[in-house]
Amino acid sequence: MSIDLIAYGAFFLTMAFTYAIICLGLNVQWGMTGLFNVGIAAFVAVGAYTSAILTTPDTAERFGGFGMPIAVGWLGAAIVSGALSWAVGALTIRLRSDYLAIATFGVAVTVQLCMLNLQSVTGGAFGIGFIPRPFADLQGNALLFSLANCGLMALVVLVLYLGLQHLSRSPWGRVLRAIREDEVAAQALGKRPVRFRLQAFTSGGAIMGLAGAAQAHFIGFIAPDNYMPVLTFQVWAMLIVGGSGNNRGAIAGAILVWGLWALTAAAVAAFVPPEEQARAAALQIVAIGVGLCLMLLLRPRGLFGEVSPLARLSRNKQS
């Protein structure tokens, strides 16, 4: 019983870490730069499908099946998602707030329609299966398999966290925050806001694509239903709960909100009759919405709100 519990805990953390990676990407776009992206599901999906096409076995039913190593698939996912983000950003990055949100939502809808209709590439509504999984040799031992995947994802999150922390404290990160707070002032100091905003949007999209690839290989199957707008809602809730502008908050919020999602799913399965569970699944979204409202009321800046440079400087002087 305890072994099964540990295996489930490792499985839970692995999924939570994949969402943490998506949150870190969104934090670069929104938390650091103020770019309102509501097309998250599109960039995650592109990463997932890119890696699946590169790494799955050869098949006569669709394009792809190149059988490449998983690492190549993950790298390709980040590159293709980053390229898509750059292309979208080059066209829309001058838009502000709600206009950018509408444009990125349109991208998400377009990508979803492509997933459904380009059956020779994406498999259509049936999706893509037989995606190779890391540590496949350990699948016979559920505990070792779950722990190995959890360790791999924890390592990826740690590397990304350290890298983004370094970038956030670098001149590049300070310029992004200056543009977020006052673009005109940043421009007056000789910075080019459009270029920096495009860089941030591209970097965030590439990270989201990497997360999509990681999810695809951990689950072993992808389909268009995996990338509905509810995914975007989940990730935004995770970042807001954890604390926008703080990389630790992005990780903590992902784990907390994914825990609430899993807990409500278990409650629905336990207390709702089987014939009503499809409808009752909407309670998961309600639970996250209620939790989000409570967090905004009690801690508007999230669990780990961003500390302003002035407050950090004052704290250092006092110490």
N, C-alpha and C positions, 0 to 999 in steps of 0.2 A: 504493500500500500504506500509506504513512504517513498519507494523508488518511483512508483507511478506519479506521485505528487511532485517529486523533484523533476521528472521528465516533463510534466505539464508546466511547471514553473519555468523551465528552460525554454519550452516552446513559446510560452507567453512573452518572455523577455525578448526572444528573437523577433517576434512580430512587432513588439513595442519598439525595438531598436530600429527596425526598418522605417517605422513612422517617425522616429526621432531624426533619422537622416532627412526625410522629407521636410520636417519642421526646421532643421538647420538650413536647408535651402530656402525655405520661405522667410526665415529670419534674415538672410542676406538681402532678400528683395524688399521685404516690408519693414522688418525691425531696424535694419541699418540704413535703408535708402528711402523707405516710404512708398514703394511701388505696390499698388493694390492689385495683386494677381489672384483672380478667381478661376483660373484655368489650370489649377494644379493637377487635376486628374489627367489632363492631356499630356503633360510632360512626363508624369509617372508612367502612363500607358506606353508612350513612345519608347521609353527606356526598357520597359518590360518586353515589348514586342521585338525591339531590336536585338536584345540579348537572346531571346528565344529563337529568332530566325537564324542567328549566327551559330548557336550551340546545339540545336536539336539534330537528331539523326536525319539522314536523307529521306525525303518522302516525295512521291509522285503527285500528291494532291495539291501541293502549294509550293510557292517559291521559298527558297531557303534550305534548311537542313544541311548546313555546312559542317556541322560536327566539330566546331572549334572549341578550345578550352574555355572554361567558365570565366577565367580572368579576362580573356579577350572579349567575351560577351559583355562583361561589366564595363570594360573600357569603351567598347563600341557604343553601349547604351549612353554613357555619359557624354561621349562626343556627339552622337546624333541628337540627343535631347538638348545639348548645349547649342548645337547648330540651329535647331528649330527655335530655341529661345532667342538666339541672336536675330534670326530672320523676323520673328514676331516683334521683337523689341525694336529693330531697325524701322519697322513700319508704324509702331504704336507708342514708342517710348516718350514722345513729346506730349502725349495725351495726359490728362491729369485725373487722378482719383477715380470717380465713377465712370468716366469715359474709358480709361484704361481697363477697368473692371469689365465693362461691356465687351470690349475688344477681346480680352483674354477668355471670357466666357464663350464668345463666338468661336475661338480657336478650339476650346474643349468640345463643343458640339460638333465641329468639323472633324476632329480626330475620332470622336465616337462613331460618327457616320462612316468614316473610312474603315474603322475596325469592323463594322457590321457588313459593309458592302464589298470590300476588297477581299473576297473569299480566297482568291488564289494566292494572296500574300499573308493575310491574317487568320485564315480559317473561318472567317465570318462569325456567326453567332455561336458556332461550336468551339471557337478558340483554338489554342495550340496546347497540345499535351506532350508528354514524354520529355519535358524539359529536364536536363540533367541537374542533379542536386549535389551540392557540396558534401563531401564525406559520404558518398553513396555506398561505399563499402561497409559502412557502419549501420545501415538501415535495419539490419537484423537485430540490432541492440538499440531499442528506443531511447534508453537513457544516454548512452554514449553519443548517439546521433544527435539528440537534442542539445546536449552539452557542447558538442563540437561546433554546431551551428551557432549556438548562443555565444560561444567564445569568439568565433569569427566575426559576428555582427558587432559584438562589444568592441573588438579591436578596430573595426571600420569606424564606428562612432567615435572612439577615442582619438583616432588619427584625424578625423574631420574636425572634431571639437578643438584639438590643439592647433590645427592649421587655421581654423576660422578665428580662434582667439588671437593668434598672432596677427592675422590680417586686420582684425577689428581695432587692434592697438597700433597698427602701422599708419603711416601717412595716408595710405589708400582708404583705410577704414575711417579715419578722421574726416577725410574729404566727403565720403558718403554721408556721414552724419551731418556735416555742415550743409550739404545739399538738401538733406531731408528737413533740416530746421529752417534754413533760409537760402533758397537757391539763388536769389538775386545777390545776396552778400557773397556767396561762394564764387559767383561769376565775376563779381567786382574784384575779387582777390586773384583773378587770373585762371580759375579753374573752368573746365568745360563740362557743365552738368550733364549734357546729353551723352557724352562719351562715358562718363563714370556710371550713369544710370544704366546704360546699355551693358557695360561690363558686369554690373551687379546682377542684372536680370539674366544674363547669359550664365553666370556662375551658379546662381540659384537653380536655374533650369537644369544644368548639368548634374547638380547634386540630386535633384528630384529624379532624373533619369537613372542614376546609379541606384537609388532606393527602389525604383520600380523593377530593375533587373534583379536586385537582391530578393525582393518579395517573390518574383516569378520563379527563381531557382529554388527558393526554400519550399514553396508550395508545390511546384512541379507542374502547374497548369494555369493558364490564363485565358480569360474570355472578356468580351466587352462589358459584361455585367460587373466585373471587378472594378471598373473605372467610371462609375456613375458620379453625378454631382455630390452625392453624400460623402465621397472621399475628400473633396475639397472642404466641405463643412467640417469634417472630423479634424483635418489638419489645422484649419484656422482656429477651431476650438482649443486644440492642443497648444498652439502658440500663445493664444490669449490667456489661457489658464496658467501656463508656465511663466509667461512674462515676455512680451515682445521686446526685442532688442538685446536679449540676454541668451547666450548659447546654452548655459546651464538650464535656464527656464524652458528652452525648446525641448531639451531632452526630458526634463522632469515632467513637463506638461504632456508629452507623448505617452510616457509610461502611465501617468495618472488617468488620462482620458481613455486610453486603450483598456486600462483595468476596469473603468466604469462600463465601457462597452461590453467587455467580456462578462462582467458580473451581471449586467442586465440581460444578456443573452442566456446565461445560465438560469436566471430567475424565470424568464419566459418559458424555457424548456421544462422547468420543474413545476411551475404553477399554472400554466395555460394548457388547455386541452389541445392535442395535436392538430385538430382541424381548424383551430383558431390561431395557431402560432404564426402563420404568415402575416396576418393582420397585426398581431401583437408585437411583431418585430419592430413596428414603428415606435414602440415605447423606448427603444434604445436611443433613438434620436431625441425623443422628449426628455429622457434622463440627462443626456448631454446638454441639451438646451437649458434645462433647469440648473444643472451644475454650473454652466457658463454664466447664467444670470446671477447666481449666488456669488460667484467669484468676482464679477464686475461690481457687485454691491459691497462686498466685504473687503476685497483687495483689488481695486481697479487696475493696478499695475501688474497683477499676476503674482505667482509665488515668488519669482525672482525678477522683480522689475528692474529695468535698466537704471543703472546709477549714472547720473550726469557727470561729466568731467569736472564741473565746478565742485560738486559734492565730494568727489573722489580726491580732488586737490585739497579741499578743506580738511578732510579726514586725515590725509597724510601729514598736513602741517600740525594738526593737533597731536598726532602720535610722535 
